[in-house]
Amino acid sequence: MNRREFIKILLGGGASVLLNRPYAQHLTSLLPRTITLPPMQINTFSSEIIMNSRRSYHGGYSGTLSEQILANALWAASRAPLIAPNRTIYVALPDSVYQYDPALHDLIPHLSGNHLSESNLAFEIGVAGDLAEDAGTALHYAHLAANSFWTTTTSQPSCCPKESARNNANNTWNPGQSIHIANCYGLMGTVSGVTSNCVAISSNSSLPNPLTDGPVLLENALADLKYGDEFMSTELSLEQLSQIAWASYGNTPHMTLNNRGGLTAASAVANYYLTGRIYIVRSEGVERYHIRLPSGQSSTRDHRIERVTDGDRRPQLRSAVPRIPQSAPNYYVYCAATADRWQLIEAGYCVAGALLQATSMDLQGYFTGHFDPAERTAIINALGIPATDLPLVIFSTGQESVGVGEHEHKSLQSLHAYPNPFSDRTKICYTITSPAYVGLTVYDQSGRKIKDLVNTTRATGNHSVIWNGIDQHGRRIPEGNYYAIIKIASQEYRLKIIKIKQSN
């Protein structure tokens, strides 16, 4: 019998079977109860607008937070794909410390008593495990989940990762493994609120502006994260590359307390250890992603890329680290000057944001980390980046191949649309491997035909068609999810296309 079953028997009235009744009654009065959490609640904000609004509040907490906020934050933490072999999620409430069971979505008593690091906190979530970067991925989602409850700018939930909370957790929570970081949660009298204001604007037009709002709700994206290591060969468009770069480590409207431009990722004392050390790998070359103006001042904002190495370095990168997905068309390499705990946690935040954004764009992603010194050197040499930039985590991304043609790509080599989501028009691109009859039709979610776009024989190679969001009767379609179904000979493939509201 494991500890959890033992506790449930005690709390469920079976203690008298195991122990003499007087002792059983005394023991159950000392043990905290198992807490069954409410189901995850879907809120009203997109992944992008929550990432754009993400902010840490270091103090000034008061009051309590609802059990629903706790439930969503824990559920979100558990949605992060594992980089490490092990992960344990702890939560400290005023009465006790618990372990979170993601399978049953409940809290298992771990340690009695109030072990919060600050008396005015509602709760704390700490992640223990083998790797700090894994803790970062989980707690980034837990942070965003709390901000998704913001409805006004007063009396709202707040979150902040704190080193003091982590130290207290390791000293007083009796964790099975070291807790790498802990998030503090409390009620704030005033918060900045949810905003779609875009401040990530390129100083040299090398990257298009990212979208700061979208059609996919945060909780829906987290519920269906597209995590896998098999990709179609089509590279991402510059718009898609720009969007993922921003979501992982791009500028947001808030300024930190030490007057630094805030980002979609948290950072210890806003040090932003990965600044100028993020690389995008594509066939044209290797580019450094910049979040600050050329002056380098931390109060400035930018959104641009700078070519570091010309030519396709993807084969060299794949050879340097064979355990990264070999079929991914694009890679993001997150580096720092050192590979210490806070830098690794921050890299975890980055890849978590990248995966969330990729999912919201109907793309796929995959994490690879825990590099040894030889692997780091091999990556540096493969990409031609400075030896002082130590690779921490690689995010592989592209269009998912699983489920498209059921792993068979005899007729279709690639299928994508850009921009996607789109407001006015989108280009649907496809590559066929042999001459064939092609039928391409757009349908809505109910299966109703919207418009035929292609109905002819095509030669081997690349093809594209522009769709301006008009149905077969000449009417503009409303916002929502649509599907482009392409039929090639006897095979059929599907591509999700998202129509968003036109900007004024």
VOZAFI-219061 format. One record per residue (C-alpha): x, y, z; residue in three letters; residue number from 1. Coordinates in Angstrom, 1 decimal. Example, Ala and Ser with C-alpha at 12.3 -4.5 7.8 and 13.67 -1.06 7.14 Angstrom:
// VOZAFI-219061
- 12.3	-4.5	7.8	ALA	1
- 13.7	-1.1	7.1	SER	2
This chain:
// VOZAFI-219061
- 0.0	0.0	0.0	MET	1
- 1.5	3.4	-1.0	ASN	2
- 1.3	6.5	1.2	ARG	3
- -1.5	8.0	-0.8	ARG	4
- -3.7	5.0	-0.4	GLU	5
- -2.9	4.9	3.3	PHE	6
- -3.9	8.5	3.8	ILE	7
- -7.1	8.1	1.8	LYS	8
- -8.1	5.1	4.0	ILE	9
- -7.5	7.2	7.1	LEU	10
- -9.4	10.2	5.8	LEU	11
- -12.2	8.1	4.4	GLY	12
- -13.2	6.4	7.6	GLY	13
- -11.0	3.3	7.4	GLY	14
- -8.6	4.3	10.1	ALA	15
- -10.3	2.1	12.7	SER	16
- -9.5	-0.9	10.6	VAL	17
- -5.8	-0.1	10.5	LEU	18
- -5.4	1.3	14.0	LEU	19
- -7.2	1.4	17.3	ASN	20
- -10.0	4.0	17.0	ARG	21
- -8.6	6.5	19.6	PRO	22
- -5.3	6.6	17.9	TYR	23
- -6.9	6.8	14.5	ALA	24
- -9.0	9.7	15.5	GLN	25
- -6.0	11.5	16.8	HIS	26
- -4.0	10.8	13.7	LEU	27
- -6.7	11.9	11.2	THR	28
- -7.1	15.2	13.1	SER	29
- -3.4	15.9	12.5	LEU	30
- -3.3	15.0	8.8	LEU	31
- -4.4	17.5	6.1	PRO	32
- -7.0	16.3	3.8	ARG	33
- -6.5	15.3	0.1	THR	34
- -7.9	18.2	-2.0	ILE	35
- -9.8	17.5	-5.2	THR	36
- -9.4	20.5	-7.4	LEU	37
- -12.0	21.9	-9.7	PRO	38
- -11.6	21.2	-13.4	PRO	39
- -9.5	23.6	-15.4	MET	40
- -11.4	26.8	-16.4	GLN	41
- -11.1	28.2	-19.9	ILE	42
- -10.8	32.0	-19.8	ASN	43
- -11.3	34.6	-22.5	THR	44
- -7.8	35.6	-23.6	PHE	45
- -5.5	34.3	-26.4	SER	46
- -2.0	32.9	-25.9	SER	47
- -0.5	36.0	-27.5	GLU	48
- -2.2	38.6	-25.5	ILE	49
- -1.4	36.9	-22.2	ILE	50
- 2.3	36.6	-23.2	MET	51
- 2.2	40.2	-24.2	ASN	52
- 0.7	41.1	-20.8	SER	53
- 2.9	38.8	-18.7	ARG	54
- 4.3	40.6	-15.6	ARG	55
- 5.8	39.7	-12.3	SER	56
- 4.8	41.5	-9.1	TYR	57
- 7.4	41.2	-6.3	HIS	58
- 5.4	42.3	-3.3	GLY	59
- 2.3	44.0	-2.0	GLY	60
- 0.2	40.9	-1.9	TYR	61
- -2.9	40.7	0.3	SER	62
- -5.9	38.4	0.7	GLY	63
- -6.5	35.0	-0.8	THR	64
- -7.0	33.6	-4.3	LEU	65
- -9.7	31.2	-5.4	SER	66
- -9.2	27.5	-5.6	GLU	67
- -9.9	27.8	-9.4	GLN	68
- -6.8	30.0	-9.9	ILE	69
- -4.8	27.4	-8.0	LEU	70
- -6.3	24.6	-10.1	ALA	71
- -5.5	26.3	-13.4	ASN	72
- -1.9	27.2	-12.4	ALA	73
- -1.1	23.6	-11.4	LEU	74
- -2.8	22.2	-14.4	TRP	75
- -0.9	24.5	-16.7	ALA	76
- 2.4	23.6	-15.0	ALA	77
- 1.7	19.9	-15.7	SER	78
- 1.1	20.6	-19.4	ARG	79
- 4.8	21.4	-20.1	ALA	80
- 6.5	18.5	-21.9	PRO	81
- 9.2	16.8	-19.9	LEU	82
- 12.8	17.7	-20.7	ILE	83
- 14.0	15.8	-17.7	ALA	84
- 13.3	12.2	-16.5	PRO	85
- 11.5	13.4	-13.4	ASN	86
- 9.4	16.3	-12.3	ARG	87
- 7.5	16.8	-9.0	THR	88
- 5.1	19.7	-8.6	ILE	89
- 4.7	20.9	-5.0	TYR	90
- 2.2	23.6	-3.7	VAL	91
- 2.3	25.3	-0.3	ALA	92
- -1.0	26.5	1.1	LEU	93
- -1.4	28.2	4.5	PRO	94
- -2.3	24.9	6.1	ASP	95
- 0.2	22.4	4.5	SER	96
- 2.5	21.5	1.7	VAL	97
- 1.0	19.2	-1.0	TYR	98
- 2.2	17.2	-4.0	GLN	99
- 0.1	17.8	-7.1	TYR	100
- -1.1	14.7	-8.9	ASP	101
- -1.7	15.7	-12.6	PRO	102
- -3.4	12.4	-13.5	ALA	103
- -6.2	12.9	-10.9	LEU	104
- -5.9	16.7	-10.6	HIS	105
- -5.7	16.7	-6.9	ASP	106
- -3.4	17.5	-4.0	LEU	107
- -1.8	14.8	-1.9	ILE	108
- -0.7	15.9	1.6	PRO	109
- 3.1	16.1	1.9	HIS	110
- 3.9	18.1	5.0	LEU	111
- 1.7	19.7	7.7	SER	112
- 1.9	23.3	8.7	GLY	113
- 2.3	26.7	7.1	ASN	114
- 5.6	26.7	5.2	HIS	115
- 4.9	29.7	2.9	LEU	116
- 7.9	32.0	2.5	SER	117
- 5.8	35.1	3.1	GLU	118
- 2.8	35.4	5.4	SER	119
- 0.7	37.3	3.0	ASN	120
- 0.9	34.9	0.0	LEU	121
- -2.1	32.8	-1.1	ALA	122
- 0.0	29.9	-2.3	PHE	123
- 3.4	28.9	-3.8	GLU	124
- 4.2	26.4	-6.5	ILE	125
- 7.7	24.8	-6.6	GLY	126
- 9.0	22.3	-9.2	VAL	127
- 11.6	19.7	-8.3	ALA	128
- 13.4	17.4	-10.7	GLY	129
- 16.6	16.6	-12.5	ASP	130
- 16.9	19.7	-14.7	LEU	131
- 16.4	23.4	-14.0	ALA	132
- 15.3	24.1	-17.6	GLU	133
- 12.4	21.6	-17.1	ASP	134
- 11.2	23.5	-14.0	ALA	135
- 11.3	26.7	-16.1	GLY	136
- 9.0	25.3	-18.8	THR	137
- 6.4	24.2	-16.2	ALA	138
- 6.4	27.4	-14.1	LEU	139
- 6.3	29.6	-17.2	HIS	140
- 2.9	28.1	-18.0	TYR	141
- 1.8	28.3	-14.4	ALA	142
- 2.7	32.1	-14.4	HIS	143
- 0.7	32.7	-17.6	LEU	144
- -2.3	30.8	-16.3	ALA	145
- -2.7	33.2	-13.4	ALA	146
- -2.5	36.3	-15.6	ASN	147
- -5.2	34.8	-17.8	SER	148
- -7.7	35.5	-14.9	PHE	149
- -7.2	39.2	-15.1	TRP	150
- -10.5	40.9	-15.8	THR	151
- -9.8	44.4	-14.5	THR	152
- -6.7	46.3	-13.2	THR	153
- -7.8	46.0	-9.5	THR	154
- -7.8	43.1	-7.0	SER	155
- -6.3	40.6	-9.4	GLN	156
- -4.1	37.5	-9.0	PRO	157
- -0.4	38.1	-9.4	SER	158
- 2.7	35.8	-9.7	CYS	159
- 6.4	36.2	-9.3	CYS	160
- 9.2	33.6	-9.4	PRO	161
- 11.4	34.2	-6.3	LYS	162
- 14.8	32.9	-5.2	GLU	163
- 13.7	33.5	-1.5	SER	164
- 10.7	31.3	-2.0	ALA	165
- 12.9	28.6	-3.6	ARG	166
- 15.4	28.7	-0.7	ASN	167
- 12.6	28.5	1.8	ASN	168
- 11.0	25.5	-0.1	ALA	169
- 14.2	23.5	-0.1	ASN	170
- 14.8	24.2	3.6	ASN	171
- 11.3	23.6	4.9	THR	172
- 9.2	21.6	2.4	TRP	173
- 11.2	18.4	2.7	ASN	174
- 11.2	17.8	-1.1	PRO	175
- 12.4	14.5	-2.6	GLY	176
- 14.6	16.4	-5.0	GLN	177
- 16.0	19.9	-5.2	SER	178
- 13.4	22.5	-6.0	ILE	179
- 14.8	24.7	-8.8	HIS	180
- 12.4	27.6	-8.6	ILE	181
- 9.2	28.6	-6.8	ALA	182
- 6.4	30.9	-8.0	ASN	183
- 4.7	33.1	-5.4	CYS	184
- 1.0	33.9	-5.9	TYR	185
- -1.1	36.5	-4.2	GLY	186
- -3.9	39.1	-4.6	LEU	187
- -2.6	42.5	-5.9	MET	188
- -4.5	45.7	-5.4	GLY	189
- -3.5	47.0	-8.8	THR	190
- -2.1	45.3	-11.9	VAL	191
- -1.2	46.6	-15.3	SER	192
- -4.0	44.5	-17.0	GLY	193
- -4.3	42.7	-20.3	VAL	194
- -3.1	44.6	-23.4	THR	195
- -2.4	44.0	-27.1	SER	196
- -0.2	47.0	-27.5	ASN	197
- 2.7	46.0	-29.6	CYS	198
- 6.1	47.4	-28.7	VAL	199
- 8.3	44.8	-30.4	ALA	200
- 9.0	46.8	-33.6	ILE	201
- 12.0	46.2	-35.7	SER	202
- 14.5	49.1	-36.0	SER	203
- 15.6	47.9	-39.4	ASN	204
- 12.5	46.1	-40.8	SER	205
- 14.3	42.8	-40.7	SER	206
- 11.4	41.2	-38.9	LEU	207
- 7.7	41.9	-39.3	PRO	208
- 5.8	43.0	-36.3	ASN	209
- 4.4	40.1	-34.2	PRO	210
- 0.7	39.7	-33.5	LEU	211
- -0.1	40.4	-29.9	THR	212
- -3.5	38.8	-30.0	ASP	213
- -4.9	35.8	-31.8	GLY	214
- -7.8	33.4	-32.1	PRO	215
- -6.6	30.5	-29.9	VAL	216
- -7.4	30.8	-26.2	LEU	217
- -4.5	30.2	-23.8	LEU	218
- -6.0	27.2	-22.1	GLU	219
- -7.1	25.6	-25.3	ASN	220
- -3.5	25.8	-26.6	ALA	221
- -2.1	24.4	-23.4	LEU	222
- -4.6	21.6	-23.5	ALA	223
- -3.4	20.5	-27.0	ASP	224
- 0.2	21.4	-27.1	LEU	225
- 1.7	20.2	-30.4	LYS	226
- 4.8	18.5	-29.2	TYR	227
- 6.5	16.0	-31.5	GLY	228
- 9.7	15.3	-33.4	ASP	229
- 8.5	14.4	-36.9	GLU	230
- 8.2	17.4	-39.3	PHE	231
- 7.3	18.2	-42.8	MET	232
- 10.2	19.8	-44.7	SER	233
- 8.7	23.2	-45.5	THR	234
- 10.5	26.1	-43.7	GLU	235
- 8.6	28.6	-41.7	LEU	236
- 7.9	32.0	-43.3	SER	237
- 9.6	35.1	-41.9	LEU	238
- 6.3	36.0	-40.3	GLU	239
- 6.2	32.7	-38.5	GLN	240
- 9.8	32.9	-37.4	LEU	241
- 9.2	36.4	-36.1	SER	242
- 6.2	35.4	-34.1	GLN	243
- 7.9	32.5	-32.4	ILE	244
- 11.0	34.6	-31.6	ALA	245
- 8.8	37.2	-30.0	TRP	246
- 6.7	34.7	-28.0	ALA	247
- 9.8	33.1	-26.5	SER	248
- 11.8	36.3	-25.6	TYR	249
- 10.3	39.4	-27.1	GLY	250
- 9.4	42.8	-25.8	ASN	251
- 6.2	43.6	-24.0	THR	252
- 4.8	47.0	-22.9	PRO	253
- 5.7	46.9	-19.3	HIS	254
- 8.9	48.4	-17.8	MET	255
- 10.6	46.6	-14.9	THR	256
- 11.3	48.1	-11.5	LEU	257
- 14.9	48.6	-12.5	ASN	258
- 13.9	50.4	-15.8	ASN	259
- 14.4	47.5	-18.2	ARG	260
- 12.1	46.7	-21.1	GLY	261
- 10.0	43.7	-20.0	GLY	262
- 9.8	40.5	-22.0	LEU	263
- 7.4	37.6	-22.6	THR	264
- 9.8	35.6	-20.3	ALA	265
- 10.5	36.3	-16.7	ALA	266
- 14.1	36.8	-15.5	SER	267
- 15.9	37.0	-12.1	ALA	268
- 16.0	40.8	-11.2	VAL	269
- 15.2	41.4	-14.9	ALA	270
- 18.8	40.4	-15.8	ASN	271
- 17.6	38.8	-19.1	TYR	272
- 20.6	36.5	-19.4	TYR	273
- 19.8	35.4	-22.9	LEU	274
- 19.8	38.9	-24.5	THR	275
- 21.7	38.8	-27.8	GLY	276
- 22.3	35.1	-27.5	ARG	277
- 19.4	33.5	-29.3	ILE	278
- 19.9	32.1	-32.8	TYR	279
- 17.5	31.2	-35.5	ILE	280
- 18.7	28.6	-37.9	VAL	281
- 17.3	28.4	-41.4	ARG	282
- 18.5	27.5	-44.9	SER	283
- 19.6	31.1	-45.7	GLU	284
- 22.0	31.2	-42.7	GLY	285
- 22.2	31.6	-38.9	VAL	286
- 20.6	34.8	-37.4	GLU	287
- 21.0	36.4	-34.0	ARG	288
- 17.7	37.7	-32.6	TYR	289
- 18.0	41.1	-30.9	HIS	290
- 15.6	42.5	-28.4	ILE	291
- 17.5	45.8	-27.7	ARG	292
- 18.5	48.6	-30.0	LEU	293
- 22.1	48.6	-31.2	PRO	294
- 23.1	50.8	-28.3	SER	295
- 22.4	47.8	-26.1	GLY	296
- 20.7	49.8	-23.4	GLN	297
- 18.4	47.6	-21.4	SER	298
- 15.6	50.2	-21.4	SER	299
- 15.3	50.1	-25.2	THR	300
- 13.2	47.7	-27.3	ARG	301
- 13.8	46.1	-30.7	ASP	302
- 12.7	43.1	-32.8	HIS	303
- 15.3	42.4	-35.4	ARG	304
- 17.7	39.7	-36.7	ILE	305
- 21.4	40.0	-37.7	GLU	306
- 23.1	37.5	-40.0	ARG	307
- 25.9	35.7	-38.2	VAL	308
- 26.7	32.9	-40.6	THR	309
- 25.7	32.6	-44.3	ASP	310
- 24.5	29.3	-45.8	GLY	311
- 22.6	26.3	-44.6	ASP	312
- 24.1	25.1	-41.3	ARG	313
- 21.2	22.8	-40.5	ARG	314
- 23.0	19.6	-41.6	PRO	315
- 26.0	20.5	-39.4	GLN	316
- 23.7	21.2	-36.5	LEU	317
- 21.9	17.9	-36.9	ARG	318
- 25.3	16.1	-37.1	SER	319
- 26.5	17.9	-34.0	ALA	320
- 23.5	16.8	-31.9	VAL	321
- 21.9	13.7	-33.5	PRO	322
- 19.3	13.7	-30.8	ARG	323
- 17.6	16.8	-32.1	ILE	324
- 14.8	16.1	-34.6	PRO	325
- 16.5	15.6	-37.9	GLN	326
- 13.5	16.5	-40.0	SER	327
- 12.8	19.9	-38.5	ALA	328
- 13.0	22.7	-41.0	PRO	329
- 13.9	25.4	-38.5	ASN	330
- 15.7	25.6	-35.1	TYR	331
- 16.0	28.2	-32.3	TYR	332
- 19.1	27.9	-30.2	VAL	333
- 18.9	29.5	-26.8	TYR	334
- 22.3	30.4	-25.3	CYS	335
- 23.8	32.3	-22.4	ALA	336
- 27.2	33.3	-21.1	ALA	337
- 27.1	30.5	-18.4	THR	338
- 25.0	27.4	-17.9	ALA	339
- 24.0	28.2	-14.4	ASP	340
- 20.6	27.5	-12.8	ARG	341
- 18.9	30.9	-13.5	TRP	342
- 20.1	30.9	-17.1	GLN	343
- 18.7	27.3	-17.6	LEU	344
- 15.4	28.3	-16.0	ILE	345
- 15.2	31.3	-18.3	GLU	346
- 15.9	29.0	-21.3	ALA	347
- 13.0	26.8	-20.1	GLY	348
- 10.7	29.8	-20.1	TYR	349
- 11.8	30.6	-23.7	CYS	350
- 11.1	27.2	-25.2	VAL	351
- 7.8	27.0	-23.3	ALA	352
- 6.7	30.2	-24.9	GLY	353
- 7.9	29.1	-28.3	ALA	354
- 5.9	25.9	-28.1	LEU	355
- 2.8	27.7	-26.9	LEU	356
- 3.1	30.1	-29.9	GLN	357
- 3.8	27.3	-32.4	ALA	358
- 0.7	25.4	-31.1	THR	359
- -1.4	28.5	-31.5	SER	360
- -0.2	28.8	-35.1	MET	361
- -1.0	25.1	-35.8	ASP	362
- 2.7	24.3	-35.9	LEU	363
- 4.7	21.8	-33.9	GLN	364
- 7.7	22.0	-31.6	GLY	365
- 10.2	19.9	-29.7	TYR	366
- 12.7	20.6	-26.8	PHE	367
- 16.3	19.3	-26.6	THR	368
- 18.5	20.3	-23.7	GLY	369
- 20.9	19.0	-21.0	HIS	370
- 23.9	19.4	-23.4	PHE	371
- 27.3	18.2	-22.2	ASP	372
- 30.4	20.3	-22.9	PRO	373
- 31.3	18.3	-26.0	ALA	374
- 27.8	18.9	-27.5	GLU	375
- 27.9	22.6	-26.7	ARG	376
- 31.3	22.9	-28.5	THR	377
- 29.9	20.9	-31.5	ALA	378
- 26.8	23.2	-31.7	ILE	379
- 29.0	26.3	-31.5	ILE	380
- 31.2	25.1	-34.3	ASN	381
- 28.3	23.9	-36.4	ALA	382
- 26.6	27.3	-36.4	LEU	383
- 29.6	29.5	-36.4	GLY	384
- 28.5	31.4	-33.3	ILE	385
- 30.8	32.9	-30.6	PRO	386
- 32.4	30.4	-28.2	ALA	387
- 31.1	32.6	-25.3	THR	388
- 27.5	31.7	-26.2	ASP	389
- 26.8	28.4	-24.5	LEU	390
- 23.8	26.5	-25.9	PRO	391
- 21.2	25.7	-23.3	LEU	392
- 18.1	24.4	-25.1	VAL	393
- 17.3	23.9	-28.8	ILE	394
- 13.7	24.4	-30.0	PHE	395
- 12.9	22.5	-33.2	SER	396
- 9.8	23.6	-35.1	THR	397
- 7.9	23.3	-38.3	GLY	398
- 4.7	21.8	-39.6	GLN	399
- 3.7	18.5	-38.0	GLU	400
- 4.0	15.5	-40.3	SER	401
- 2.1	13.0	-38.0	VAL	402
- -1.5	12.7	-39.1	GLY	403
- -1.0	14.3	-42.5	VAL	404
- -1.3	11.6	-45.0	GLY	405
- -0.8	9.1	-42.2	GLU	406
- 3.0	9.2	-42.4	HIS	407
- 2.8	8.8	-46.2	GLU	408
- 4.0	11.7	-48.2	HIS	409
- 4.2	10.0	-51.6	LYS	410
- 1.9	12.6	-53.3	SER	411
- 2.4	15.6	-51.0	LEU	412
- 5.8	16.8	-49.8	GLN	413
- 4.7	20.0	-48.0	SER	414
- 1.5	22.0	-47.3	LEU	415
- 1.3	25.3	-45.5	HIS	416
- -0.3	28.7	-45.6	ALA	417
- 1.1	32.1	-44.7	TYR	418
- 0.2	34.3	-43.0	PRO	419
- -1.7	31.9	-40.8	ASN	420
- -3.7	33.2	-38.9	PRO	421
- -4.7	35.7	-41.6	PHE	422
- -7.0	38.7	-41.7	SER	423
- -7.2	39.7	-45.3	ASP	424
- -5.7	37.0	-47.5	ARG	425
- -3.4	34.0	-47.2	THR	426
- -1.2	32.0	-49.6	LYS	427
- -1.7	28.3	-49.6	ILE	428
- 1.5	26.6	-50.8	CYS	429
- 1.9	22.9	-51.6	TYR	430
- 4.5	20.7	-53.2	THR	431
- 3.6	17.5	-55.0	ILE	432
- 6.1	14.7	-55.8	THR	433
- 4.6	13.6	-59.2	SER	434
- 2.2	15.0	-61.8	PRO	435
- -1.4	14.5	-60.5	ALA	436
- -4.9	15.8	-60.4	TYR	437
- -5.2	18.2	-57.5	VAL	438
- -8.4	19.3	-55.8	GLY	439
- -8.1	22.0	-53.1	LEU	440
- -11.2	23.1	-51.2	THR	441
- -11.8	25.2	-48.1	VAL	442
- -14.4	23.9	-45.5	TYR	443
- -15.6	25.4	-42.2	ASP	444
- -15.5	23.4	-38.9	GLN	445
- -18.9	21.9	-39.6	SER	446
- -17.7	20.4	-42.9	GLY	447
- -19.6	22.9	-45.1	ARG	448
- -17.9	23.7	-48.3	LYS	449
- -16.7	27.3	-48.4	ILE	450
- -14.8	27.5	-51.7	LYS	451
- -13.0	25.5	-54.4	ASP	452
- -9.5	26.9	-55.0	LEU	453
- -7.9	24.3	-57.2	VAL	454
- -9.5	21.8	-59.6	ASN	455
- -6.9	20.7	-62.2	THR	456
- -3.9	18.6	-63.0	THR	457
- -0.6	20.0	-61.7	ARG	458
- 3.0	19.2	-62.6	ALA	459
- 5.6	18.0	-60.1	THR	460
- 7.0	20.8	-57.9	GLY	461
- 5.9	23.8	-55.9	ASN	462
- 2.5	25.4	-56.3	HIS	463
- 0.4	28.1	-54.5	SER	464
- -3.0	29.8	-54.6	VAL	465
- -4.1	33.0	-52.9	ILE	466
- -7.4	32.9	-50.9	TRP	467
- -8.8	36.2	-50.0	ASN	468
- -11.3	34.9	-47.4	GLY	469
- -14.3	35.0	-49.8	ILE	470
- -16.7	32.1	-50.1	ASP	471
- -18.2	30.6	-53.3	GLN	472
- -21.0	33.2	-53.3	HIS	473
- -18.6	36.2	-53.0	GLY	474
- -19.2	36.9	-49.3	ARG	475
- -16.5	37.5	-46.8	ARG	476
- -16.3	34.8	-44.3	ILE	477
- -16.4	35.5	-40.5	PRO	478
- -13.5	34.9	-38.1	GLU	479
- -12.9	31.3	-37.1	GLY	480
- -11.2	28.0	-37.9	ASN	481
- -11.3	26.6	-41.5	TYR	482
- -9.7	23.6	-43.2	TYR	483
- -8.1	23.4	-46.6	ALA	484
- -8.5	19.9	-47.8	ILE	485
- -6.2	18.9	-50.7	ILE	486
- -6.8	15.8	-52.6	LYS	487
- -4.0	14.4	-54.8	ILE	488
- -4.9	11.2	-56.7	ALA	489
- -6.3	8.9	-54.0	SER	490
- -4.7	10.7	-51.0	GLN	491
- -6.2	13.4	-48.9	GLU	492
- -4.5	16.0	-46.6	TYR	493
- -5.8	18.7	-44.3	ARG	494
- -4.5	22.1	-43.3	LEU	495
- -6.0	24.2	-40.5	LYS	496
- -6.4	27.9	-41.5	ILE	497
- -7.4	30.6	-39.0	ILE	498
- -9.3	33.7	-40.0	LYS	499
- -9.0	36.6	-37.6	ILE	500
- -10.6	40.0	-37.5	LYS	501
- -9.3	42.6	-39.9	GLN	502
- -7.4	45.4	-38.2	SER	503
- -8.7	49.0	-38.6	ASN	504
